[in-house]
Amino acid sequence: MATAHSNGLELEYEDFGDPGAPPLLLIMGLGAQLIDWPLEFCEQLAGRGYRVIRFDNRDAGLSGGLDELGVPDMGAILGGDLGSVPYRLSDMAADVAGLLDALEIQRAHIVGCSLGGMVAQQFAIDFPGRISSLTSIMSTTGDRTVGLHTPEAGAVLGRPPAPSREIAIANGVLSSRIVGSPAFPASDEELLRRATAKVDRAYRPAGTARQYAAVAGSPDRTVGLRDVKVPSVVIHGAEDPLINVSGGRATAAAIPGAELVVIPGMGHDLPREAWDQIVDAIDRTARRG
């Protein structure tokens, strides 16, 4: 892994594959880290002929953050008072542009998952000359009438910071079980392994709260997405409890010519059983680009 200076922050990143191959940048979701893109998944993409880059967003993993801004008032933000929003998705999209600058990459295929899909969409809107293709996975447009979560999944978002490592890990396991794919459930051992790896690498609940505020404080992207010209695919789980599939359908409807791939039985995760279908969709869209 390495560190790049981007948009006033230090971003931790890692790349796979031929350095001279077409670059494909992966953007992860809320509070997630680059290790949430499974290593074998990245290697599978690299095997299709891409230079695959995964990185920690601002305020997550080992990347720089804005702890000096404190914890936003989510009650006020969700009530319409945006005064405590520390930054917006457009700032996170600018981080992506800065990372590409640091890596001397002019254009890349952009793949985003959940919040990362929102950042990828914003990047396509803000930096149209720097994107070759767009893949938005289990994400939504910012339209507050689509992509709604179930009460159980919403409780995952509202959980307070854990007071200990053990509780943080247990919460991670439970959260993954709640939002995961009902048709492709991961074993308890695998969920424990993932949660432990994430907590031991970095546990940053205040950063996650600031990212959540960025989502809540950013405008609807529907109109902007109508101007996206690059080949695009929208991938969503039919059983996603955290961002309902209506969010994916709305995203595909907003982007001219976008392909929609709805995977039966998939929730809000990247189950191994769906990797071939997801990688195929990313690859054929990138080749169109």
C-alpha positions as CSV (number, residue, x, y, z in Angstrom):
1,M,0.0,0.0,0.0
2,A,1.0,3.6,-0.5
3,T,-0.1,7.2,0.3
4,A,-1.0,9.9,-2.2
5,H,-1.6,13.6,-1.5
6,S,-5.0,14.6,-2.8
7,N,-7.2,17.6,-2.3
8,G,-5.4,18.6,0.9
9,L,-5.5,15.1,2.4
10,E,-3.4,12.0,2.4
11,L,-5.2,9.0,0.9
12,E,-4.1,5.4,1.4
13,Y,-4.3,3.3,-1.8
14,E,-3.2,0.0,-3.3
15,D,-3.1,-1.1,-6.9
16,F,-3.1,-4.5,-8.7
17,G,-2.3,-5.6,-12.2
18,D,-0.2,-4.2,-15.1
19,P,0.7,-0.5,-14.3
20,G,0.3,0.2,-18.0
21,A,-3.2,-1.3,-18.3
22,P,-6.3,0.9,-18.4
23,P,-6.9,2.2,-14.9
24,L,-10.0,1.1,-13.0
25,L,-10.7,2.9,-9.7
26,L,-12.8,1.4,-6.9
27,I,-14.6,3.6,-4.4
28,M,-16.0,2.0,-1.2
29,G,-19.0,3.0,0.9
30,L,-20.0,4.6,4.2
31,G,-17.3,4.0,6.9
32,A,-15.8,1.3,4.7
33,Q,-12.2,0.7,3.9
34,L,-10.2,-0.4,0.9
35,I,-10.1,-3.9,2.4
36,D,-13.9,-4.1,1.9
37,W,-13.1,-4.6,-1.7
38,P,-12.1,-8.3,-1.4
39,L,-8.6,-9.1,-2.5
40,E,-9.6,-11.9,-4.8
41,F,-12.3,-9.7,-6.3
42,C,-9.7,-7.1,-7.2
43,E,-7.4,-9.7,-8.6
44,Q,-10.3,-11.0,-10.7
45,L,-10.7,-7.6,-12.2
46,A,-7.0,-7.2,-12.8
47,G,-7.1,-10.5,-14.6
48,R,-9.4,-8.9,-17.1
49,G,-6.7,-6.5,-18.1
50,Y,-7.0,-3.5,-15.8
51,R,-4.8,-1.6,-13.4
52,V,-7.1,-1.9,-10.4
53,I,-6.8,0.8,-7.7
54,R,-8.6,0.6,-4.3
55,F,-8.3,3.3,-1.7
56,D,-9.6,4.6,1.7
57,N,-11.9,7.5,1.4
58,R,-11.3,10.6,3.6
59,D,-12.3,9.9,7.2
60,A,-11.9,6.1,6.7
61,G,-9.2,3.5,7.0
62,L,-5.7,4.9,7.0
63,S,-6.5,8.0,5.0
64,G,-6.6,11.5,6.4
65,G,-9.7,13.0,7.9
66,L,-11.2,16.0,9.5
67,D,-11.4,15.2,13.1
68,E,-11.0,18.9,14.0
69,L,-14.5,19.4,12.6
70,G,-16.0,17.1,15.3
71,V,-19.2,15.1,15.0
72,P,-22.0,16.6,12.9
73,D,-25.5,17.1,14.4
74,M,-27.3,14.4,12.4
75,G,-30.7,15.2,14.0
76,A,-30.4,18.8,12.7
77,I,-29.1,17.7,9.3
78,L,-31.9,15.2,8.8
79,G,-34.3,17.9,9.8
80,G,-33.0,20.2,7.1
81,D,-30.5,22.3,9.0
82,L,-27.2,21.7,7.1
83,G,-25.1,24.0,9.2
84,S,-23.0,21.2,10.7
85,V,-22.4,19.4,7.4
86,P,-18.5,19.2,7.3
87,Y,-18.2,18.4,3.5
88,R,-20.3,17.1,0.7
89,L,-20.1,14.3,-1.9
90,S,-18.6,16.8,-4.3
91,D,-15.6,17.2,-2.0
92,M,-15.2,13.4,-2.0
93,A,-15.4,13.4,-5.8
94,A,-12.6,16.0,-5.8
95,D,-10.6,13.6,-3.7
96,V,-10.9,11.0,-6.4
97,A,-9.7,13.6,-9.0
98,G,-6.8,14.4,-6.8
99,L,-5.8,10.8,-6.4
100,L,-5.8,10.4,-10.2
101,D,-3.6,13.5,-10.4
102,A,-1.2,12.0,-7.9
103,L,-1.0,8.8,-9.9
104,E,-0.7,10.7,-13.2
105,I,-3.9,9.2,-14.6
106,Q,-5.9,11.4,-16.9
107,R,-9.0,9.1,-17.3
108,A,-10.1,6.0,-15.5
109,H,-13.0,3.6,-15.3
110,I,-14.8,4.5,-12.1
111,V,-16.6,1.9,-9.9
112,G,-18.4,2.9,-6.7
113,C,-20.3,0.9,-4.1
114,S,-23.0,2.3,-1.9
115,L,-21.7,5.8,-0.7
116,G,-18.9,5.1,-3.2
117,G,-21.5,4.8,-5.9
118,M,-22.8,8.2,-5.0
119,V,-19.2,9.6,-5.1
120,A,-18.7,7.9,-8.5
121,Q,-21.9,9.5,-9.8
122,Q,-20.8,12.9,-8.6
123,F,-17.4,12.4,-10.1
124,A,-19.0,11.6,-13.5
125,I,-21.0,14.9,-13.2
126,D,-18.2,17.1,-12.0
127,F,-15.3,15.6,-14.0
128,P,-16.8,14.3,-17.3
129,G,-13.5,14.5,-19.1
130,R,-11.8,12.2,-16.6
131,I,-14.1,9.2,-16.6
132,S,-14.1,6.4,-19.2
133,S,-17.0,4.4,-17.8
134,L,-19.2,4.4,-14.7
135,T,-20.3,1.5,-12.6
136,S,-22.7,2.3,-9.7
137,I,-23.3,-0.6,-7.3
138,M,-26.0,-0.8,-4.6
139,S,-26.4,3.0,-4.6
140,T,-29.0,5.7,-5.3
141,T,-29.4,9.2,-6.8
142,G,-30.0,11.3,-3.8
143,D,-33.7,11.5,-4.5
144,R,-35.2,11.0,-1.0
145,T,-38.2,9.1,-2.3
146,V,-36.2,6.1,-3.6
147,G,-33.6,3.8,-2.1
148,L,-35.1,3.8,1.4
149,H,-33.9,1.4,4.1
150,T,-35.8,-1.0,6.2
151,P,-36.2,-0.1,9.9
152,E,-33.7,-2.8,10.9
153,A,-31.1,-1.6,8.4
154,G,-31.7,2.0,9.5
155,A,-30.9,1.0,13.0
156,V,-27.4,0.0,11.8
157,L,-26.8,3.5,10.6
158,G,-27.9,5.0,13.9
159,R,-25.9,2.8,16.2
160,P,-23.7,4.8,18.6
161,P,-19.9,4.3,18.7
162,A,-18.8,1.1,20.4
163,P,-17.0,1.5,23.8
164,S,-14.6,-1.3,23.2
165,R,-12.9,-3.4,20.5
166,E,-14.9,-6.4,21.3
167,I,-18.2,-4.6,21.0
168,A,-17.1,-2.9,17.8
169,I,-16.3,-6.3,16.3
170,A,-19.6,-7.8,17.5
171,N,-21.5,-4.8,16.1
172,G,-19.7,-5.3,12.7
173,V,-20.7,-8.9,12.6
174,L,-24.4,-8.1,13.4
175,S,-24.5,-5.2,10.9
176,S,-23.2,-7.4,8.1
177,R,-25.7,-10.1,8.9
178,I,-28.6,-7.6,8.9
179,V,-27.7,-6.0,5.5
180,G,-26.2,-9.0,3.8
181,S,-27.5,-11.2,1.0
182,P,-30.3,-13.5,2.2
183,A,-29.6,-15.9,-0.7
184,F,-25.8,-15.9,-0.2
185,P,-25.2,-15.7,3.6
186,A,-21.6,-15.6,4.7
187,S,-20.5,-17.9,7.5
188,D,-20.2,-16.6,11.1
189,E,-16.4,-17.3,10.8
190,E,-16.1,-15.2,7.7
191,L,-18.1,-12.3,9.1
192,L,-16.0,-12.4,12.3
193,R,-12.8,-12.4,10.2
194,R,-13.9,-9.3,8.2
195,A,-15.1,-7.4,11.2
196,T,-12.0,-8.0,13.2
197,A,-9.7,-7.0,10.3
198,K,-11.6,-3.7,9.8
199,V,-11.6,-2.8,13.5
200,D,-8.0,-3.7,14.0
201,R,-7.0,-1.7,10.9
202,A,-9.0,1.4,11.7
203,Y,-12.1,2.2,13.8
204,R,-13.3,5.8,13.1
205,P,-17.0,6.3,14.0
206,A,-16.7,10.1,14.0
207,G,-15.4,9.9,10.4
208,T,-18.3,7.7,9.4
209,A,-20.7,10.2,10.9
210,R,-19.1,13.0,8.8
211,Q,-19.4,10.8,5.7
212,Y,-23.1,10.2,6.5
213,A,-23.6,13.9,6.9
214,A,-22.0,14.3,3.4
215,V,-24.7,12.0,2.0
216,A,-27.5,13.7,3.8
217,G,-26.2,17.2,3.0
218,S,-25.7,16.7,-0.7
219,P,-28.3,17.5,-3.4
220,D,-30.2,15.1,-5.6
221,R,-28.1,14.1,-8.6
222,T,-30.9,13.0,-10.9
223,V,-30.7,16.1,-13.2
224,G,-26.9,16.0,-13.3
225,L,-26.9,12.3,-14.2
226,R,-28.9,13.0,-17.3
227,D,-25.7,14.6,-18.8
228,V,-23.5,11.6,-18.2
229,K,-22.2,10.5,-21.6
230,V,-19.9,7.5,-20.8
231,P,-21.0,3.9,-20.9
232,S,-22.6,3.1,-17.5
233,V,-24.0,0.1,-15.6
234,V,-26.0,0.1,-12.4
235,I,-25.8,-3.1,-10.3
236,H,-28.1,-3.7,-7.4
237,G,-29.3,-6.5,-5.2
238,A,-33.0,-7.3,-5.4
239,E,-33.1,-7.8,-1.6
240,D,-31.0,-4.8,-0.5
241,P,-32.4,-3.7,2.9
242,L,-30.1,-0.7,3.3
243,I,-30.6,1.0,-0.1
244,N,-33.7,-0.4,-1.7
245,V,-33.4,-1.5,-5.3
246,S,-35.6,1.4,-6.3
247,G,-32.5,3.5,-5.8
248,G,-30.7,1.5,-8.4
249,R,-33.6,1.6,-10.8
250,A,-33.8,5.4,-10.4
251,T,-30.0,5.7,-11.1
252,A,-30.3,3.6,-14.3
253,A,-33.3,5.6,-15.4
254,A,-31.5,8.9,-14.9
255,I,-28.3,8.0,-16.9
256,P,-28.9,7.9,-20.7
257,G,-28.3,4.4,-22.0
258,A,-27.3,2.9,-18.7
259,E,-27.6,-0.9,-18.3
260,L,-29.4,-2.1,-15.1
261,V,-28.3,-5.4,-13.6
262,V,-30.5,-6.6,-10.7
263,I,-29.1,-9.6,-8.9
264,P,-31.8,-11.9,-7.2
265,G,-31.1,-12.7,-3.6
266,M,-28.3,-10.1,-3.2
267,G,-28.5,-7.6,-0.3
268,H,-26.1,-4.8,0.6
269,D,-22.8,-6.6,0.2
270,L,-20.6,-8.3,-2.4
271,P,-21.2,-12.0,-2.0
272,R,-18.7,-14.2,-3.7
273,E,-21.5,-16.0,-5.5
274,A,-22.2,-12.8,-7.4
275,W,-18.6,-11.8,-8.3
276,D,-18.7,-13.3,-11.8
277,Q,-21.8,-11.4,-12.7
278,I,-20.5,-8.2,-11.2
279,V,-17.1,-8.4,-12.8
280,D,-18.6,-9.3,-16.2
281,A,-20.8,-6.2,-16.0
282,I,-17.9,-3.9,-15.0
283,D,-15.7,-5.4,-17.7
284,R,-18.2,-5.1,-20.6
285,T,-19.1,-1.6,-19.6
286,A,-15.4,-0.6,-19.4
287,R,-14.7,-2.1,-22.8
288,R,-17.5,0.0,-24.3
289,G,-15.6,3.0,-22.8
